[in-house]
Amino acid sequence: MQTSSYGSAATSLATAKMVLKHDGIKGLYRGFGITIMREIPFTSLQFPLYEFLKYRLSLAMGARRLHASEGRDMRVGPPSTGSLSFLTGWLRNIKDPTSKMPSLLSRSRQIYIDEGMKALFAGVVPRTLWISAGGAVFLGAYEWVMGGLVDR
């Protein structure tokens, strides 16, 4: 879908070649900085929050060790990934490769002034729902692997 902005017959390879021709290697990494600014906080907080919620659930269930399926259920996995995706989701809305705004703050301020608070959080609900569902699967797989490694 993104390559279609370069023409209906554009392929990923053709688009990459066009970007390289017009913008050089930097063109391939446009938006990388803001993506990292979103992903590092999300990833850095995901596991500690998940483990904290798992710990609280364990206490509520009599301080017993939780089974892998309990770690990924709706009480732990989705809330940990969903809440973080909501909090960091607005960062995806300030990615604008054509913007000459030098900083995150100035770009955020400009969107707020031009389009309002709603524009900063556009698409956050679908992203939160998608990442919450993904969190249940991802963290369930994590628990399954960790259970296999720890129980050996």
GUMAR-770797 format. One record per residue: x, y, z of N, C-alpha, C in turn; residue in three letters. Coordinates in steps of 0.1 Angstrom, whole numbers, plus 2048, in hexadecimal, padded with zeros to 3 digits. Layout:
// GUMAR-770797
XYZXYZXYZALA
...
// end
This chain:
// GUMAR-770797
8087F480080080080080980D800MET
81480C80881C81880882381A7FBGLN
82780F7F482E8117E78258167DCTHR
8178157DE80E8197D480E8297D3SER
81482F7DD81583E7DB81F8427D1SER
8278387CC83183A7C282C8367B4TYR
8208327B381A82D7A78138207A9GLY
80981D7A18018117A28098047A0SER
81480579781C7F97948287F879CALA
82A8017A68368017AE8377F47B7ALA
8427EF7B78457E37C084E7E97CBTHR
8507E17D68597E57E08677E87DBSER
86C7DF7D28797E17CD87A7EE7C4LEU
8707F07BC8707FC7B386F8087BCALA
8678087C78668137D08738167D7THR
87A80B7DB88780D7E28918137D9ALA
89180F7CC89A8157C38978237C0LYS
88B8277BF8878357BD88B83D7C9MET
8888397D588C8407E189B8427E1VAL
8A28387DF8B18397DE8B68437D4LEU
8B08437C98B384C7BE8B185B7C2LYS
8A585D7C88A186B7CB8A68707D8HIS
8A78677E28AA86C7F08B78657F6ASP
8BC85C7EE8C88557F48C584B7FFGLY
8CF8468058CE83D8108C584281BILE
8C684F81E8BF8558298B0854826LYS
8AC85481A89E85381689884681BGLY
8A083B81B89B82E82089882E82FLEU
89F83783689D837844895843849TYR
88E84984188585484487B85084FARG
87A85685A87185386487684986EGLY
88384486C88983B87588A840883PHE
88F84C88489185289288485389AGLY
87985789486D85889C86784A89FILE
86A84089686683289986D82D8A5THR
87A8308A588282B8B187E8328BDILE
87A83F8BC8758468C88688408CDMET
8608398C58548338C98578258CEARG
85F81D8C786280F8CA86A80D8D7GLU
8748158D987C8138E58758158F2ILE
86D81F8F486582090085B814901PRO
8548118F684B8068F68517F98FAPHE
85C7F68F48637E98F68697E9904THR
86F7F49088757F591586C7F3921SER
85F7F791F8557F692984C7EA928LEU
84C7E491D8437D991B8457CD924GLN
8517C89258537BD92E8527C093DPHE
8587CB9418567CE9508477D0953PRO
83F7D694B8317D894E82A7CA94DLEU
82E7C29448287B594282B7AC94FTYR
8387AD95383C7A595F8357AA96CGLU
8337B796D82C7BD97881E7B9979PHE
8177B996D8097B596D8087A6970LEU
81179E96B81179096D81378D97CLYS
81C79598381F794991812797999TYR
80B7A29957FF7A699C7F479B99AARG
7F379698E7E978B98C7ED77F995LEU
7FA77C9967FE77199E7FA7739ACSER
7FC77F9B27F87829BF7E97809C1LEU
7E17859B77D37849B87CE7769B7ALA
7D676D9B27D275F9B07D97569BBMET
7DD75C9C67E37549D17F27539D0GLY
7F975C9CA80775C9C980D74F9C3ALA
80774A9B980C73E9B38127419A6ARG
81A7389A182173B994816739989ARG
81574398080B74397580F73996ALEU
80673396480772B95880973594CHIS
81073094281273993680573F930ALA
7FB7379307EE73C92B7E8748933SER
7EB7489407E67529497EE75F947GLU
7FB75E94280376A9407FE772934GLY
7F976A92A7F577191E7E677491DARG
7DF7719277D07739277CD781927ASP
7C07849277BB7929267BF79B932MET
7C279593D7C679D9487D47A2949ARG
7DD79C9407EB7A09417F17A4934VAL
7F179B92A7F879E91D7F27AA916GLY
7E57AA9127E07B690B7E17C3913PRO
7DE7C39207DF7D09277ED7D6927PRO
7F77CD9288057D29288097D891ASER
8067D191080A7D69028007E18FETHR
7F47DF9017EA7E98FC7EC7F7902GLY
7EE7F79107F08049167FC80B911SER
80780490E81380A90981180F8FALEU
80A8078F280880B8E57FF8188E4SER
7F68198EE7EE8258EE7F78318F2PHE
7FF82F8FC80883A90081283F8F6LEU
8178358EE8218398E481C83A8D6THR
80F8378D48098388C78098458C0GLY
8088508C880885D8C28158608BATRP
8208598BE82C85C8B782C8588A9LEU
82484E8A582384A89781C85588FARG
81485E89580D86888E81687488BASN
82187589182A88188E83587D884ILE
83587187F83E86E87583A874868LYS
84187D86383E88485684B88684FASP
84D87E84585A87F83E85C88C836PRO
8518938348538A082D8548AC836THR
8528AA8438538B484D8618BA84ESER
8628C785086F8CD8528708D0861LYS
8678CB8698678CD8788738C687DMET
87C8CC8848888C68898868BD895PRO
87B8BE89D87B8B78A986D8B18ABSER
86D8A78B48608A08B88578AA8BELEU
85B8B38C68538BC8CD84D8C68C3LEU
8558CC8BA8508D58B08468CF8A7SER
8488C38A383F8BC89A8328B98A1ARG
8338B48AE8278B28B681F8BE8B8SER
8268C98BB81F8D68BD8188DB8B1ARG
81E8D98A58188DE89980C8D6895GLN
80C8C98978008C08957F58C589EILE
7F88C78AB7EE8CB8B57E88D98B0TYR
7F08E28AC7EB8EF8A87E38EE89CILE
7E88E78927E18E68857D58DD885ASP
7D68D288C7CB8C888B7C48C4898GLU
7CA8C88A37C48C58B07CA8B88B6GLY
7C68B68C37CA8AA8CA7C689D8C4MET
7BA89D8BE7B58918B87BE88C8ADLYS
7C58958A57CE89189B7DA88A8A0ALA
7DF88E8AC7EB8878B27E88798B6LEU
7DB8768B97D78698BE7CF8618B3PHE
7CF8668A77C785F89C7CD85189AALA
7C484789A7C98398987CE8328A4GLY
7CE8398B07D38328BC7CA8278C0VAL
7BD8288BF7B481D8C37B68108BBVAL
7B68118AE7B98048A67C77FF8A9PRO
7D18088AB7DE8038AE7DF7FC8BBARG
7D88028C57D77FC8D27D17EE8D2THR
7C67ED8CB7BF7E08CA7C77D68C3LEU
7CE7DA8B87D67D18B07E27CC8B9TRP
7E97D58BF7F47D28C77F07CA8D4ILE
7E57CD8D97E07C58E57DE7B68E1SER
7D87B48D57D67A68D17E37A08CEALA
7EC7A78C77F97A28C480179F8D1GLY
7FF7A78DB8057A58E88017988EFGLY
7F57948ED7F07888F37F877C8ECALA
7F977D8DF8007728D780F7738DAVAL
81577E8D98247808DB82877C8E9PHE
8217818F382477E901821770905LEU
81776A8FE81475C90081F7538FBGLY
8247578EF83074F8EA83C7518F2ALA
83E75D8F784976090184875790DTYR
83C75791383A74E91F83D73F91CGLU
83873B91083A72D90C84972A90BTRP
85073390485F730902866731910VAL
86373B91886973D92586673192EMET
85A72C92D85672193585E715931GLY
860713925868708920877709924GLY
87C71592488A71792888C716937LEU
88371B93F88471B94D88270E953VAL
87870694E8746F995387E6EE950ASP
8886F19488926E794589B6E4950ARG
// end
